[in-house]
Amino acid sequence: MSWQDLHARTDILHAVLDRAARNPTDPKLFDDLPELERLFGGPDGVLLALRHRWDNHMNVKLDHALAQGKSTVDVYLELSAEQPALRAILDSYDTAQHHRSSRTRAMAS
């Protein structure tokens, strides 16, 4: 991946987070983003990158917080307050994915 591609990926993530700050359930959250398909393989790739971002931030905060006697719940709530758009989009799409998976399993039974 070139530096140009890396910067374009970052721009897409920032655009999605900006949109999510206004409405994380907007069905057009991933629309009209140049190069999204090429750089992420579609919206699922963007969500995977956002999940990775959350996990990295959570792990770093946990390393510091646990040494200070904070609980995992406290760290989660703190990070959620610091990055509300990121948390909202992950919650929104994780819930939607869970419902789709549940329907698929129910239909297969």
C-alpha positions in Angstrom: 0.0 0.0 0.0 1.3 3.4 -1.0 1.4 6.5 1.3 -1.3 7.9 -1.0 -3.5 4.9 -0.4 -2.9 5.1 3.4 -3.9 8.7 3.4 -7.0 8.0 1.3 -8.0 5.2 3.7 -7.6 7.6 6.6 -9.7 10.2 4.8 -12.5 7.7 4.3 -12.4 6.6 8.0 -12.6 10.3 9.0 -15.5 11.0 6.6 -17.4 8.0 7.9 -16.8 9.1 11.5 -17.9 12.6 10.7 -21.1 11.3 9.1 -21.7 9.0 12.1 -21.4 11.9 14.5 -24.5 13.3 12.8 -26.4 10.0 12.4 -24.7 6.6 12.9 -27.6 4.7 11.4 -27.7 6.7 8.2 -28.1 4.2 5.4 -25.9 6.5 3.2 -23.1 6.4 5.7 -20.8 4.7 3.1 -22.1 6.3 0.0 -20.2 8.6 -2.3 -16.8 7.9 -0.8 -14.2 7.7 -3.6 -12.1 4.6 -3.6 -14.0 2.9 -0.7 -14.4 -0.3 -2.7 -10.8 -0.4 -3.9 -9.2 0.5 -0.5 -11.5 -1.4 1.9 -13.4 -3.9 -0.3 -16.7 -2.3 0.7 -18.4 -1.1 3.9 -17.5 -4.3 5.8 -13.8 -3.5 5.4 -14.4 0.0 6.8 -16.2 -1.4 9.7 -13.4 -3.8 10.3 -10.9 -0.9 10.3 -13.1 1.0 12.7 -13.3 -2.0 15.0 -9.5 -2.3 14.9 -9.2 1.3 15.8 -11.6 0.9 18.8 -9.7 -2.2 19.9 -6.3 -0.5 19.7 -7.5 2.5 21.7 -9.2 0.3 24.3 -6.1 -1.9 24.8 -3.9 1.1 25.3 -6.3 2.7 27.7 -6.7 -0.6 29.6 -2.9 -0.9 30.0 -2.7 2.5 31.7 -6.0 2.3 33.6 -5.6 -1.1 35.2 -2.3 0.1 36.6 -4.2 2.9 38.2 -6.9 0.6 39.6 -9.7 1.5 37.1 -12.1 -1.1 36.0 -12.6 -2.3 32.5 -16.1 -0.9 32.6 -14.7 2.5 33.6 -12.3 2.4 30.7 -15.0 1.4 28.2 -17.3 4.2 29.4 -14.4 6.7 29.3 -13.4 5.7 25.7 -17.1 5.8 24.6 -17.4 9.4 25.9 -14.1 10.3 24.1 -15.1 8.7 20.8 -18.9 8.8 20.7 -19.2 8.6 16.9 -16.9 5.5 16.7 -18.8 3.8 19.5 -22.2 4.6 17.9 -21.3 3.3 14.5 -19.9 0.1 15.9 -22.9 -0.4 18.2 -25.3 0.3 15.3 -23.7 -2.1 12.9 -22.8 -4.8 15.4 -26.5 -4.8 16.4 -27.6 -5.0 12.8 -25.1 -7.8 12.0 -26.3 -9.7 15.1 -30.0 -9.4 13.9 -29.0 -10.6 10.4 -27.1 -13.6 11.8 -30.0 -14.5 14.1 -32.5 -14.4 11.2 -30.1 -16.5 9.0 -29.7 -19.1 11.7 -33.5 -19.2 12.4 -34.3 -19.6 8.7 -31.7 -22.5 8.4 -33.3 -24.4 11.3 
